[in-house]
Amino acid sequence: MSTSAQPAAPKVRVCKTIDVPRNSMRCFDVGGSPVLIANVEGDFYAIADTCTHADGSLSIGRLDTAARTVECPEHAAIFDLKSGEALGYPAERPVAAYGLTVEGDDIHVCVEAE
């Protein structure tokens, strides 16, 4: 029986690790879409930057490093940085979560949501 391997999702270099200091987040254009990259205690995450409730920019919201979540500045919806899951009303739908790798000092993001 033969098994064909799935092709790897395309990834793009987005920034350097120093561009997102420890316990902060920034928005970057990745393939024409706004993507939030967060650095929580040296762990990096990538999710869509646009809130699914009212289109607010999550990167200007509040980062909770203990919970590893971001709160939308518009209406306080909360999203998990790892999965993109909506954890707090009024958002009911998750944001896209993206694969992220650090290669040396470069941060790469998979351009397809996980």
OpenMM code with the backbone's topology and positions (N, CA, C; nanometers):
from openmm import Vec3, app, unit

residues = "MET SER THR SER ALA GLN PRO ALA ALA PRO LYS VAL ARG VAL CYS LYS THR ILE ASP VAL PRO ARG ASN SER MET ARG CYS PHE ASP VAL GLY GLY SER PRO VAL LEU ILE ALA ASN VAL GLU GLY ASP PHE TYR ALA ILE ALA ASP THR CYS THR HIS ALA ASP GLY SER LEU SER ILE GLY ARG LEU ASP THR ALA ALA ARG THR VAL GLU CYS PRO GLU HIS ALA ALA ILE PHE ASP LEU LYS SER GLY GLU ALA LEU GLY TYR PRO ALA GLU ARG PRO VAL ALA ALA TYR GLY LEU THR VAL GLU GLY ASP ASP ILE HIS VAL CYS VAL GLU ALA GLU".split()
positions = [
    Vec3(0.0846, -0.1173, 0.0000),
    Vec3(0.0000, 0.0000, 0.0000),
    Vec3(0.0888, 0.1231, 0.0000),
    Vec3(0.0603, 0.2157, -0.0841),
    Vec3(0.1403, 0.3368, -0.0986),
    Vec3(0.0683, 0.4546, -0.0342),
    Vec3(0.1451, 0.5371, 0.0351),
    Vec3(0.0892, 0.6555, 0.0997),
    Vec3(0.1586, 0.7779, 0.0439),
    Vec3(0.0821, 0.8748, -0.0008),
    Vec3(0.1440, 0.9970, -0.0510),
    Vec3(0.1473, 1.1008, 0.0607),
    Vec3(0.2583, 1.1694, 0.0702),
    Vec3(0.2750, 1.2707, 0.1741),
    Vec3(0.1996, 1.3972, 0.1342),
    Vec3(0.1428, 1.4627, 0.2338),
    Vec3(0.0772, 1.5902, 0.2103),
    Vec3(0.1839, 1.6971, 0.1904),
    Vec3(0.1666, 1.7880, 0.0952),
    Vec3(0.2645, 1.8948, 0.0786),
    Vec3(0.2607, 1.9880, 0.1992),
    Vec3(0.3768, 2.0387, 0.2356),
    Vec3(0.3853, 2.1311, 0.3489),
    Vec3(0.3155, 2.2621, 0.3124),
    Vec3(0.2493, 2.3206, 0.4113),
    Vec3(0.1840, 2.4500, 0.3881),
    Vec3(0.2906, 2.5541, 0.3597),
    Vec3(0.2660, 2.6407, 0.2610),
    Vec3(0.3657, 2.7432, 0.2314),
    Vec3(0.3832, 2.8374, 0.3505),
    Vec3(0.5069, 2.8781, 0.3732),
    Vec3(0.5332, 2.9699, 0.4833),
    Vec3(0.6120, 3.0881, 0.4315),
    Vec3(0.5964, 3.2007, 0.5005),
    Vec3(0.6664, 3.3225, 0.4612),
    Vec3(0.7391, 3.3800, 0.5821),
    Vec3(0.8545, 3.4382, 0.5538),
    Vec3(0.9278, 3.5082, 0.6591),
    Vec3(0.8542, 3.6394, 0.6837),
    Vec3(0.8202, 3.6657, 0.8103),
    Vec3(0.7405, 3.7828, 0.8442),
    Vec3(0.8247, 3.8918, 0.9092),
    Vec3(0.9111, 3.8535, 1.0029),
    Vec3(0.9880, 3.9527, 1.0768),
    Vec3(1.1011, 3.8849, 1.1519),
    Vec3(1.1748, 3.9632, 1.2277),
    Vec3(1.2780, 3.9133, 1.3179),
    Vec3(1.2164, 3.8995, 1.4574),
    Vec3(1.2735, 3.8133, 1.5377),
    Vec3(1.2224, 3.7963, 1.6748),
    Vec3(1.2310, 3.9270, 1.7532),
    Vec3(1.3309, 4.0095, 1.7271),
    Vec3(1.3433, 4.1364, 1.8012),
    Vec3(1.2341, 4.2366, 1.7640),
    Vec3(1.1626, 4.2123, 1.6532),
    Vec3(1.0540, 4.3008, 1.6124),
    Vec3(0.9306, 4.2855, 1.7010),
    Vec3(0.9240, 4.1757, 1.7767),
    Vec3(0.8119, 4.1523, 1.8688),
    Vec3(0.8734, 4.1234, 2.0058),
    Vec3(0.8994, 4.2296, 2.0834),
    Vec3(0.9638, 4.2103, 2.2147),
    Vec3(0.8823, 4.1205, 2.3072),
    Vec3(0.9511, 4.0653, 2.4053),
    Vec3(0.8893, 3.9771, 2.5057),
    Vec3(0.7651, 4.0435, 2.5651),
    Vec3(0.6570, 3.9654, 2.5739),
    Vec3(0.5291, 4.0078, 2.6315),
    Vec3(0.4679, 4.1273, 2.5581),
    Vec3(0.4724, 4.1189, 2.4247),
    Vec3(0.4100, 4.2206, 2.3404),
    Vec3(0.3515, 4.1538, 2.2172),
    Vec3(0.2855, 4.2331, 2.1339),
    Vec3(0.2275, 4.1810, 2.0104),
    Vec3(0.2258, 4.2918, 1.9064),
    Vec3(0.2282, 4.2487, 1.7798),
    Vec3(0.2258, 4.3415, 1.6668),
    Vec3(0.1478, 4.2793, 1.5528),
    Vec3(0.0982, 4.3664, 1.4656),
    Vec3(0.0285, 4.3219, 1.3459),
    Vec3(0.1225, 4.3317, 1.2262),
    Vec3(0.1199, 4.2287, 1.1417),
    Vec3(0.1985, 4.2258, 1.0189),
    Vec3(0.1072, 4.1846, 0.9044),
    Vec3(0.1391, 4.2332, 0.7842),
    Vec3(0.0695, 4.1899, 0.6640),
    Vec3(0.1343, 4.0598, 0.6180),
    Vec3(0.0564, 3.9541, 0.6123),
    Vec3(0.1070, 3.8240, 0.5680),
    Vec3(0.0206, 3.7788, 0.4510),
    Vec3(0.0756, 3.7874, 0.3331),
    Vec3(0.0007, 3.7469, 0.2137),
    Vec3(-0.1261, 3.8269, 0.1933),
    Vec3(-0.1266, 3.9537, 0.2339),
    Vec3(-0.2436, 4.0389, 0.2170),
    Vec3(-0.3420, 4.0346, 0.3317),
    Vec3(-0.3130, 3.9571, 0.4362),
    Vec3(-0.4021, 3.9487, 0.5527),
    Vec3(-0.3308, 3.9995, 0.6771),
    Vec3(-0.4037, 4.0719, 0.7641),
    Vec3(-0.3430, 4.1176, 0.8890),
    Vec3(-0.3304, 4.0013, 0.9878),
    Vec3(-0.2076, 3.9784, 1.0341),
    Vec3(-0.1805, 3.8691, 1.1271),
    Vec3(-0.1147, 3.9260, 1.2522),
    Vec3(-0.1695, 3.8900, 1.3666),
    Vec3(-0.1128, 3.9282, 1.4954),
    Vec3(-0.0061, 3.8269, 1.5332),
    Vec3(0.1125, 3.8755, 1.5653),
    Vec3(0.2167, 3.7895, 1.6205),
    Vec3(0.2404, 3.8359, 1.7623),
    Vec3(0.2300, 3.7419, 1.8556),
    Vec3(0.2495, 3.7713, 1.9974),
    Vec3(0.3706, 3.6953, 2.0495),
    Vec3(0.4418, 3.7584, 2.1410),
    Vec3(0.5549, 3.6970, 2.2102),
    Vec3(0.5180, 3.6928, 2.3573),
    Vec3(0.4925, 3.5741, 2.4092),
    Vec3(0.4570, 3.5567, 2.5502),
    Vec3(0.5684, 3.4758, 2.6156),
    Vec3(0.6474, 3.5437, 2.6956),
    Vec3(0.7582, 3.4784, 2.7668),
    Vec3(0.8501, 3.4014, 2.6732),
    Vec3(0.8696, 3.4538, 2.5511),
    Vec3(0.9574, 3.3890, 2.4548),
    Vec3(0.8899, 3.2883, 2.3639),
    Vec3(0.7612, 3.2602, 2.3865),
    Vec3(0.6833, 3.1734, 2.2976),
    Vec3(0.6071, 3.2622, 2.1999),
    Vec3(0.6160, 3.2303, 2.0705),
    Vec3(0.5518, 3.3109, 1.9684),
    Vec3(0.4248, 3.2432, 1.9175),
    Vec3(0.3228, 3.3259, 1.8889),
    Vec3(0.1938, 3.2791, 1.8383),
    Vec3(0.1516, 3.3673, 1.7216),
    Vec3(0.0724, 3.3111, 1.6299),
    Vec3(0.0198, 3.3879, 1.5167),
    Vec3(-0.1281, 3.3563, 1.4993),
    Vec3(-0.2110, 3.4603, 1.5068),
    Vec3(-0.3549, 3.4463, 1.4818),
    Vec3(-0.3987, 3.5632, 1.3943),
    Vec3(-0.5158, 3.5498, 1.3342),
    Vec3(-0.5706, 3.6604, 1.2557),
    Vec3(-0.5882, 3.7815, 1.3468),
    Vec3(-0.5588, 3.8995, 1.2955),
    Vec3(-0.5635, 4.0216, 1.3766),
    Vec3(-0.7023, 4.0831, 1.3859),
    Vec3(-0.7973, 4.0341, 1.3091),
    Vec3(-0.9292, 4.0968, 1.3036),
    Vec3(-1.0316, 4.0188, 1.3857),
    Vec3(-1.0903, 4.0863, 1.4843),
    Vec3(-1.1921, 4.0249, 1.5705),
    Vec3(-1.3104, 3.9788, 1.4864),
    Vec3(-1.3628, 3.8620, 1.5177),
    Vec3(-1.4761, 3.8073, 1.4429),
    Vec3(-1.6095, 3.8698, 1.4832),
    Vec3(-1.6109, 3.9518, 1.5874),
    Vec3(-1.7348, 4.0149, 1.6300),
    Vec3(-1.7570, 4.1488, 1.5611),
    Vec3(-1.6590, 4.2395, 1.5721),
    Vec3(-1.6809, 4.3748, 1.5186),
    Vec3(-1.5615, 4.4273, 1.4400),
    Vec3(-1.4776, 4.3364, 1.3910),
    Vec3(-1.3654, 4.3731, 1.3045),
    Vec3(-1.2606, 4.4622, 1.3709),
    Vec3(-1.2523, 4.4628, 1.5038),
    Vec3(-1.1488, 4.5396, 1.5723),
    Vec3(-1.0117, 4.4765, 1.5522),
    Vec3(-0.9081, 4.5572, 1.5591),
    Vec3(-0.7709, 4.5088, 1.5469),
    Vec3(-0.7246, 4.4554, 1.6819),
    Vec3(-0.7041, 4.3247, 1.6885),
    Vec3(-0.6649, 4.2622, 1.8148),
    Vec3(-0.5281, 4.3067, 1.8627),
    Vec3(-0.4392, 4.3428, 1.7708),
    Vec3(-0.3026, 4.3795, 1.8098),
    Vec3(-0.2965, 4.5084, 1.8913),
    Vec3(-0.4041, 4.5875, 1.8921),
    Vec3(-0.4056, 4.7068, 1.9771),
    Vec3(-0.4886, 4.6823, 2.1034),
    Vec3(-0.5260, 4.5558, 2.1227),
    Vec3(-0.6007, 4.5162, 2.2421),
    Vec3(-0.5084, 4.4877, 2.3589),
    Vec3(-0.5597, 4.4137, 2.4577),
    Vec3(-0.4840, 4.3836, 2.5792),
    Vec3(-0.4346, 4.2396, 2.5753),
    Vec3(-0.3045, 4.2242, 2.5939),
    Vec3(-0.2411, 4.0928, 2.5989),
    Vec3(-0.2402, 4.0442, 2.7435),
    Vec3(-0.2942, 3.9257, 2.7675),
    Vec3(-0.2896, 3.8634, 2.9003),
    Vec3(-0.1864, 3.7524, 2.8919),
    Vec3(-0.0672, 3.7777, 2.9469),
    Vec3(0.0415, 3.6808, 2.9346),
    Vec3(0.0162, 3.5562, 3.0191),
    Vec3(-0.0509, 3.5696, 3.1322),
    Vec3(-0.0774, 3.4535, 3.2179),
    Vec3(-0.1733, 3.3556, 3.1492),
    Vec3(-0.2783, 3.4083, 3.0886),
    Vec3(-0.3785, 3.3245, 3.0228),
    Vec3(-0.3433, 3.2954, 2.8772),
    Vec3(-0.2456, 3.3680, 2.8235),
    Vec3(-0.2077, 3.3574, 2.6813),
    Vec3(-0.3280, 3.3836, 2.5921),
    Vec3(-0.3884, 3.5003, 2.6177),
    Vec3(-0.5047, 3.5444, 2.5416),
    Vec3(-0.4865, 3.6904, 2.5016),
    Vec3(-0.5712, 3.7339, 2.4096),
    Vec3(-0.5774, 3.8743, 2.3702),
    Vec3(-0.7230, 3.9184, 2.3806),
    Vec3(-0.7415, 4.0419, 2.4287),
    Vec3(-0.8753, 4.0989, 2.4430),
    Vec3(-0.8936, 4.2083, 2.3393),
    Vec3(-1.0005, 4.2005, 2.2634),
    Vec3(-1.0287, 4.2996, 2.1604),
    Vec3(-1.0584, 4.4349, 2.2243),
    Vec3(-1.0030, 4.5432, 2.1690),
    Vec3(-1.0262, 4.6750, 2.2265),
    Vec3(-1.1668, 4.7290, 2.2006),
    Vec3(-1.2401, 4.6702, 2.1068),
    Vec3(-1.3733, 4.7211, 2.0717),
    Vec3(-1.4798, 4.6855, 2.1754),
    Vec3(-1.4964, 4.5542, 2.2039),
    Vec3(-1.6033, 4.5097, 2.2933),
    Vec3(-1.5574, 4.4014, 2.3905),
    Vec3(-1.4266, 4.3884, 2.4082),
    Vec3(-1.3665, 4.2984, 2.5078),
    Vec3(-1.3829, 4.1491, 2.4802),
    Vec3(-1.4026, 4.1107, 2.3558),
    Vec3(-1.4019, 3.9681, 2.3217),
    Vec3(-1.2609, 3.9144, 2.3475),
    Vec3(-1.2512, 3.7901, 2.3910),
    Vec3(-1.1226, 3.7306, 2.4267),
    Vec3(-1.0946, 3.6114, 2.3360),
    Vec3(-0.9684, 3.6037, 2.2887),
    Vec3(-0.9276, 3.4957, 2.1995),
    Vec3(-0.8016, 3.4283, 2.2521),
    Vec3(-0.7986, 3.2957, 2.2394),
    Vec3(-0.6822, 3.2159, 2.2765),
    Vec3(-0.5737, 3.2353, 2.1709),
    Vec3(-0.4515, 3.2649, 2.2136),
    Vec3(-0.3430, 3.2896, 2.1187),
    Vec3(-0.2963, 3.1640, 2.0462),
    Vec3(-0.3121, 3.0486, 2.1068),
    Vec3(-0.2660, 2.9245, 2.0437),
    Vec3(-0.3661, 2.8723, 1.9416),
    Vec3(-0.4923, 2.8683, 1.9789),
    Vec3(-0.5938, 2.8067, 1.8932),
    Vec3(-0.6801, 2.9057, 1.8159),
    Vec3(-0.6835, 3.0317, 1.8598),
    Vec3(-0.7721, 3.1306, 1.7996),
    Vec3(-0.9148, 3.1228, 1.8516),
    Vec3(-0.9400, 3.0283, 1.9422),
    Vec3(-1.0751, 3.0080, 1.9961),
    Vec3(-1.1282, 3.1340, 2.0637),
    Vec3(-1.2556, 3.1643, 2.0397),
    Vec3(-1.3233, 3.2751, 2.1069),
    Vec3(-1.3599, 3.2292, 2.2477),
    Vec3(-1.3062, 3.2982, 2.3481),
    Vec3(-1.3264, 3.2573, 2.4873),
    Vec3(-1.4214, 3.3481, 2.5637),
    Vec3(-1.4560, 3.4607, 2.5049),
    Vec3(-1.5420, 3.5532, 2.5778),
    Vec3(-1.6381, 3.6266, 2.4870),
    Vec3(-1.7590, 3.6414, 2.5364),
    Vec3(-1.8633, 3.7159, 2.4676),
    Vec3(-1.8123, 3.8576, 2.4425),
    Vec3(-1.8441, 3.9223, 2.3324),
    Vec3(-1.9498, 3.8895, 2.2390),
    Vec3(-1.9063, 3.8053, 2.1184),
    Vec3(-1.7785, 3.7741, 2.1052),
    Vec3(-1.7360, 3.6925, 1.9911),
    Vec3(-1.7820, 3.5486, 2.0097),
    Vec3(-1.8372, 3.4920, 1.9041),
    Vec3(-1.8829, 3.3528, 1.9078),
    Vec3(-1.8030, 3.2645, 1.8127),
    Vec3(-1.7311, 3.3262, 1.7199),
    Vec3(-1.6516, 3.2513, 1.6230),
    Vec3(-1.5031, 3.2733, 1.6488),
    Vec3(-1.4220, 3.1726, 1.6267),
    Vec3(-1.2779, 3.1871, 1.6471),
    Vec3(-1.2149, 3.2716, 1.5364),
    Vec3(-1.0941, 3.3178, 1.5629),
    Vec3(-1.0115, 3.3764, 1.4575),
    Vec3(-0.9196, 3.2657, 1.4064),
    Vec3(-0.8666, 3.2831, 1.2877),
    Vec3(-0.7749, 3.1830, 1.2321),
    Vec3(-0.6464, 3.1791, 1.3141),
    Vec3(-0.5950, 3.0585, 1.3356),
    Vec3(-0.4646, 3.0397, 1.3999),
    Vec3(-0.3693, 2.9885, 1.2926),
    Vec3(-0.2471, 3.0378, 1.2939),
    Vec3(-0.1490, 3.0028, 1.1919),
    Vec3(-0.0295, 2.9327, 1.2536),
    Vec3(0.0275, 2.8401, 1.1787),
    Vec3(0.1516, 2.7775, 1.2207),
    Vec3(0.2636, 2.8806, 1.2174),
    Vec3(0.3511, 2.8754, 1.3141),
    Vec3(0.4612, 2.9700, 1.3236),
    Vec3(0.5871, 2.8937, 1.3601),
    Vec3(0.6957, 2.9273, 1.2941),
    Vec3(0.8248, 2.8694, 1.3286),
    Vec3(0.9261, 2.9813, 1.3436),
    Vec3(1.0209, 2.9585, 1.4328),
    Vec3(1.1331, 3.0504, 1.4492),
    Vec3(1.2556, 2.9775, 1.3964),
    Vec3(1.3185, 3.0362, 1.2967),
    Vec3(1.4389, 2.9792, 1.2364),
    Vec3(1.5501, 3.0810, 1.2541),
    Vec3(1.6406, 3.0525, 1.3476),
    Vec3(1.7418, 3.1516, 1.3829),
    Vec3(1.6727, 3.2693, 1.4485),
    Vec3(1.6864, 3.3879, 1.3890),
    Vec3(1.6192, 3.5079, 1.4398),
    Vec3(1.4967, 3.5449, 1.3574),
    Vec3(1.4602, 3.4610, 1.2616),
    Vec3(1.3479, 3.4915, 1.1728),
    Vec3(1.2211, 3.4190, 1.2157),
    Vec3(1.1095, 3.4913, 1.2068),
    Vec3(0.9788, 3.4323, 1.2333),
    Vec3(0.9103, 3.4065, 1.0994),
    Vec3(0.8673, 3.2816, 1.0804),
    Vec3(0.7969, 3.2392, 0.9598),
    Vec3(0.6555, 3.1983, 0.9994),
    Vec3(0.5595, 3.2343, 0.9148),
    Vec3(0.4193, 3.1995, 0.9386),
    Vec3(0.3674, 3.1218, 0.8183),
    Vec3(0.2951, 3.0129, 0.8460),
    Vec3(0.2290, 2.9385, 0.7394),
    Vec3(0.1146, 3.0240, 0.6888),
    Vec3(0.1026, 3.0389, 0.5595),
    Vec3(0.0025, 3.1278, 0.5040),
    Vec3(-0.1367, 3.0665, 0.4999),
    Vec3(-0.1492, 2.9390, 0.5357),
    Vec3(-0.2795, 2.8743, 0.5457),
    Vec3(-0.3113, 2.8530, 0.6925),
    Vec3(-0.4345, 2.8859, 0.7323),
    Vec3(-0.4753, 2.8667, 0.8715),
    Vec3(-0.4751, 2.7189, 0.9052),
    Vec3(-0.4476, 2.6893, 1.0329),
    Vec3(-0.4470, 2.5495, 1.0787),
    Vec3(-0.5875, 2.5011, 1.1031),
] * unit.nanometer
topology = app.Topology()
chain = topology.addChain("A")
for resn in residues:
    res = topology.addResidue(resn, chain)
    for name in ("N", "CA", "C"):
        topology.addAtom(name, app.Element.getBySymbol(name[0]), res)
